[in-house]
């Protein structure tokens, strides 16, 4: 089925939806939003555990990684709350600056974007359309997606990366870009778990920690937050953020956990010593449950070579010192990172030098980029969605400006 339009937006995620909303505000030409899933915004619905952490009050380029210079975009869009308020969606922020929709559901964000698009007569949403071919033509572009062949004057590639493929991201946008001669940095999972040995007995345990990643013995990055132990590694928000400092393929990497970050090592020593002296007749495996999670207590005893069946009274000063030291510096050798199925975002993508300040390709006039397809990703805390929405808005504005200029000639 052949179609013609002015603007084709490939991808119905956060970036593509924001792009369609912004483009349709002032542009009277025809717009087609294309998505490979039966419904748009499927991945958006699961962000923030279904709550959608859509931005952050504390916005800076220091929270981002990759080859794209995000600073000018953040200066132009430091705050997206007004954008959403104009769509009828109000927000609230927590003590860490994370911004959530006031209804506290991701569906409210999707509905605000979707309703704004559906009210426009000049915007058509096509679903179940997996784009498998994008060609530059004399007067624009031709997109082939399933049964559809669409010709447009401009295209926005907002089809995401490779993370969470079950929700629609399959990396096909990178192939479309490469076929047009656009350079792409190799994609790899970001905001993901880190793999290590020896955590099977701690599977399911959550613990507030100060976590630090060391590369070849040098500190690369530290985070404070909840660590979740899994049967094959470490997870949780602070571990996700540490993954930014873990180079792909690096071998000499360790994560050190401070299990009691609010206490000094001497404080911990005194706590442990006091418990041992007041519960002299109890077994080692029983006496530390008021300080550590039971699984962690057993793990530390094993690491310190202290039998769990040992009587507390027989534990000496050296045993207590070992336990205190371990609790403040529990090290794990990192073997690798989790895969795309569990990653929140994609690192890598279209190289920053391929994109101008208007988010248009430097090689192909009329081709724009937005969202995760670009080689940029942020820490946890709403930074990735902020970039997706703001880059979508910027690409939408830029595409409309280009198309309007063409009409005036």
C-alpha positions in Angstrom: 0.0 0.0 0.0 1.6 3.2 -1.2 1.3 6.4 0.8 2.6 10.0 0.6 3.2 12.5 3.3 5.3 15.4 4.3 7.0 14.0 7.5 7.6 10.3 8.4 8.4 9.6 12.0 9.8 6.1 12.5 9.3 4.9 16.0 6.3 5.4 18.4 8.3 5.5 21.6 9.0 8.5 23.9 11.1 10.4 21.3 8.8 9.6 18.3 5.6 10.6 20.2 7.1 13.8 21.5 8.3 14.6 18.0 4.8 14.0 16.5 3.2 16.2 19.2 5.6 19.1 18.6 5.5 18.8 14.8 1.7 18.8 14.6 1.4 21.9 16.8 2.2 24.4 14.0 2.6 22.3 10.9 -0.4 21.8 8.6 1.2 19.2 6.4 0.7 15.5 6.6 2.6 13.4 9.2 2.8 9.6 9.5 4.0 8.0 12.8 5.1 4.5 12.2 5.6 1.8 14.8 6.5 -1.9 14.6 4.3 -2.9 17.6 0.5 -3.2 17.6 0.3 -0.1 19.9 2.6 2.9 20.3 4.5 3.6 23.6 4.8 0.0 24.8 8.3 0.5 26.3 7.2 3.8 27.8 4.6 2.0 29.9 7.2 0.0 31.8 9.6 2.8 32.6 10.2 3.6 36.2 8.5 0.4 37.3 5.3 1.6 35.6 5.6 5.1 37.2 7.6 6.8 34.4 10.4 8.9 35.9 10.2 11.3 33.0 12.8 13.9 33.9 14.8 15.4 36.8 15.0 18.8 38.4 18.8 18.6 38.5 19.7 18.6 34.8 23.4 18.6 33.6 25.5 17.1 30.9 27.6 15.4 33.6 24.8 12.8 33.9 25.2 11.8 30.3 27.7 9.6 28.4 28.5 9.1 24.7 29.8 10.9 21.7 26.9 13.4 21.3 27.2 16.8 22.8 24.0 17.1 24.9 24.8 20.5 26.5 23.1 22.8 23.9 19.9 20.6 24.1 19.8 20.8 27.9 20.3 24.5 27.8 17.3 24.8 25.4 15.2 22.3 27.3 16.2 22.4 31.0 12.7 21.7 32.2 10.0 19.7 30.4 7.2 20.2 33.0 5.6 23.1 31.0 5.5 20.9 27.8 3.5 18.3 29.7 1.3 20.8 31.5 0.2 22.1 28.1 -0.9 18.5 27.4 -2.9 18.5 30.6 -0.4 16.3 32.6 1.0 17.6 35.9 4.0 16.3 37.6 5.6 15.9 41.1 9.2 15.5 42.1 10.8 13.6 45.0 13.7 14.5 47.3 16.2 13.3 44.8 14.8 15.5 42.0 13.2 12.7 40.1 10.1 13.9 38.3 7.0 11.7 38.0 3.5 12.2 36.6 1.1 13.3 39.3 -1.1 10.3 38.7 2.0 8.2 39.4 1.4 5.9 36.4 3.3 5.7 33.1 0.0 5.2 31.3 -0.9 8.8 32.1 2.2 10.1 30.2 1.4 7.9 27.2 -2.2 9.0 27.2 -1.2 12.7 27.3 1.0 12.2 24.3 -1.3 9.9 22.4 -4.4 12.0 22.9 -2.6 15.1 21.7 -1.6 13.3 18.5 -5.0 11.7 17.9 -6.8 15.0 18.0 -4.8 16.2 14.9 -6.4 15.5 11.6 -3.1 15.6 9.8 -1.4 12.9 11.8 -1.8 9.2 11.0 -0.5 6.4 13.3 0.4 3.2 11.5 1.2 0.2 13.7 2.5 -3.3 13.0 4.8 -1.7 10.5 8.4 -2.8 10.9 10.6 -0.5 8.8 13.0 -2.6 6.9 14.2 -0.2 4.2 14.9 3.5 4.1 16.1 5.1 0.8 17.1 8.7 0.0 15.3 9.9 -3.2 15.5 13.0 -5.3 12.7 14.8 -3.5 12.8 13.1 -0.1 12.8 9.6 1.3 11.0 6.3 0.7 10.2 4.0 3.7 9.2 0.4 3.4 7.5 -1.2 6.4 5.5 -4.4 6.0 2.8 -3.8 3.5 3.4 0.0 3.5 5.6 2.0 1.1 5.6 5.6 2.3 7.2 8.5 0.5 8.0 11.6 2.5 9.8 14.9 2.2 11.5 14.4 5.6 12.1 11.5 8.0 12.8 11.4 11.8 14.5 8.2 12.9 13.3 7.7 16.5 13.2 3.9 16.5 15.2 3.3 19.7 18.2 1.1 20.3 18.5 -2.6 21.3 17.5 -2.5 25.0 14.4 -4.4 26.1 13.6 -5.9 22.7 10.4 -7.4 24.0 8.9 -3.9 24.1 9.9 -3.1 20.5 13.6 -2.0 20.4 15.4 -4.4 18.1 18.3 -2.3 16.8 17.0 -2.1 13.3 17.4 1.7 13.2 21.1 1.3 13.4 21.1 -0.8 10.2 18.9 1.8 8.4 21.4 4.5 9.3 24.4 2.4 8.3 22.8 1.6 4.9 22.7 5.4 4.3 26.5 5.6 5.0 26.0 7.0 8.6 28.6 6.0 11.2 27.3 4.1 14.2 29.3 3.2 17.3 28.8 -0.4 18.3 25.7 -0.7 20.6 26.1 -2.4 24.0 23.8 -2.7 27.1 23.8 0.2 29.5 22.1 0.7 32.8 22.4 -3.0 33.4 23.5 -5.5 36.0 27.2 -6.4 36.5 28.2 -10.1 36.4 30.3 -11.7 39.0 30.9 -15.0 40.7 30.0 -16.0 44.3 26.7 -14.2 44.8 24.4 -17.2 44.4 23.9 -17.5 48.2 22.9 -13.8 48.3 20.3 -14.0 45.6 17.3 -11.7 46.3 19.0 -9.7 49.1 18.7 -5.9 48.9 21.1 -3.7 50.9 21.8 0.0 51.1 25.4 0.4 50.1 28.1 2.7 48.9 29.3 1.0 45.7 32.6 1.9 44.0 33.9 0.6 40.7 37.7 0.2 40.3 39.5 -0.3 37.0 43.0 -1.6 37.2 43.1 -0.5 40.8 42.0 3.0 40.2 38.6 4.4 41.3 36.4 5.2 38.3 33.0 5.9 39.9 31.1 5.7 43.2 27.4 5.6 43.9 25.2 5.4 47.0 22.0 3.5 46.9 20.3 0.1 47.0 22.2 -2.9 45.7 20.3 -6.0 44.8 22.2 -9.3 44.7 21.3 -11.8 42.1 22.5 -15.4 41.6 25.0 -14.2 39.0 25.9 -10.7 40.0 24.9 -7.3 41.2 22.0 -5.2 40.3 20.1 -2.1 41.5 20.1 1.6 40.5 23.6 2.4 41.8 25.0 -0.7 40.0 23.3 0.4 36.8 25.0 3.8 37.1 28.3 2.2 37.8 28.0 0.3 34.5 28.8 3.6 32.8 32.3 3.3 34.1 32.7 -0.3 32.9 34.4 -0.3 29.5 33.2 -3.0 27.1 35.6 -6.0 27.2 37.6 -4.7 30.2 39.1 -7.5 32.4 40.6 -5.9 35.5 37.5 -4.4 37.1 36.2 -4.7 40.6 33.2 -3.4 42.6 33.7 -2.7 46.2 30.6 -2.5 48.5 30.5 -0.6 51.8 27.6 -2.5 53.5 27.3 0.0 56.3 28.0 3.4 54.7 26.6 5.4 57.6 29.2 4.0 60.0 33.0 4.1 60.2 35.0 0.9 60.3 35.7 1.6 64.0 31.9 2.0 64.6 31.3 -1.4 63.0 34.1 -3.0 65.0 32.6 -1.7 68.2 29.1 -2.9 67.2 30.3 -6.4 66.4 32.5 -6.6 69.5 29.6 -5.5 71.7 27.3 -8.2 70.3 30.0 -10.9 70.8 30.5 -9.9 74.4 26.8 -9.6 75.3 25.8 -12.9 73.6 28.8 -15.0 74.5 26.9 -18.4 74.5 25.3 -17.9 71.1 26.5 -19.2 67.8 28.2 -17.0 65.3 25.5 -17.6 62.7 22.9 -16.2 65.2 24.5 -13.1 66.7 24.8 -10.6 63.8 21.2 -10.6 62.5 20.6 -7.3 64.3 23.3 -5.7 62.2 23.2 -7.5 58.8 20.7 -9.3 56.7 21.0 -13.0 57.7 22.3 -14.1 54.3 24.9 -11.3 54.4 26.0 -12.2 57.9 26.5 -15.9 56.8 28.4 -14.7 53.7 30.7 -12.5 55.7 31.5 -15.3 58.2 32.4 -17.6 55.4 34.6 -14.9 53.7 36.3 -14.4 57.1 36.9 -18.1 57.6 34.8 -18.1 60.8 32.7 -21.3 61.3 29.0 -20.4 61.6 28.9 -23.0 64.5 31.6 -21.2 66.4 30.6 -20.0 69.9 30.6 -16.2 70.1 32.8 -16.1 73.2 35.6 -17.9 71.2 35.7 -15.2 68.5 38.8 -13.0 69.1 39.8 -9.5 68.2 41.2 -10.5 64.9 38.0 -12.2 63.8 36.0 -9.1 64.6 38.5 -6.9 62.8 38.2 -9.1 59.7 34.4 -8.9 59.8 34.4 -5.1 60.2 36.9 -4.7 57.3 34.9 -7.0 55.0 31.7 -5.1 55.8 33.3 -1.8 54.7 35.1 -3.2 51.7 33.4 -6.3 50.2 35.0 -6.8 46.8 33.7 -8.6 43.7 35.6 -9.2 40.4 33.4 -8.1 37.5 33.2 -10.6 34.6 30.9 -8.6 32.3 27.6 -6.9 32.1 24.0 -8.0 31.7 22.5 -8.4 28.2 20.0 -6.3 26.3 17.0 -8.2 27.6 17.5 -6.7 31.0 19.2 -3.4 30.1 17.3 -0.2 30.5 19.0 1.7 27.6 21.5 1.2 24.8 25.0 2.7 24.8 26.4 3.4 21.3 24.5 4.4 18.3 24.6 7.1 15.6 27.9 9.0 16.3 27.5 12.6 17.5 29.5 14.1 14.6 26.9 12.7 12.2 24.2 15.0 13.7 24.0 18.8 13.5 22.6 21.2 16.1 19.1 20.8 14.6 19.4 17.0 15.0 19.6 16.6 11.3 22.0 14.3 9.5 25.1 16.1 8.2 25.1 13.8 5.1 21.4 13.7 4.2 19.3 16.9 4.4 15.8 16.1 5.7 16.9 13.1 7.8 16.6 13.7 11.5 17.4 11.7 14.6 15.9 11.5 18.1 16.2 9.4 21.2 18.0 6.2 21.9 19.3 5.7 18.3 21.8 8.5 19.1 25.1 7.6 20.8 24.1 9.1 24.1 22.7 7.7 27.4 22.2 9.0 30.9 22.3 7.8 34.4 19.2 6.5 36.2 16.9 9.3 37.5 14.9 10.4 34.5 17.8 11.5 32.3 17.2 9.1 29.5 13.6 10.0 29.1 14.4 13.7 29.3 16.7 13.3 26.4 14.2 11.2 24.5 11.4 13.7 24.9 13.6 16.8 24.4 15.4 15.4 21.3 12.0 14.4 19.9 10.7 17.9 20.4 13.8 19.4 18.9 13.8 17.1 15.8 10.1 17.8 15.3 10.6 21.6 15.4 13.6 21.3 13.1 11.8 19.1 10.6 8.8 21.5 10.5 11.1 24.5 10.0 12.8 22.7 7.0 9.5 21.7 5.4 8.0 25.1 5.9 11.1 26.7 4.2 10.7 24.3 1.3 7.0 25.3 0.8 7.9 29.0 0.7 10.3 28.6 -2.1 
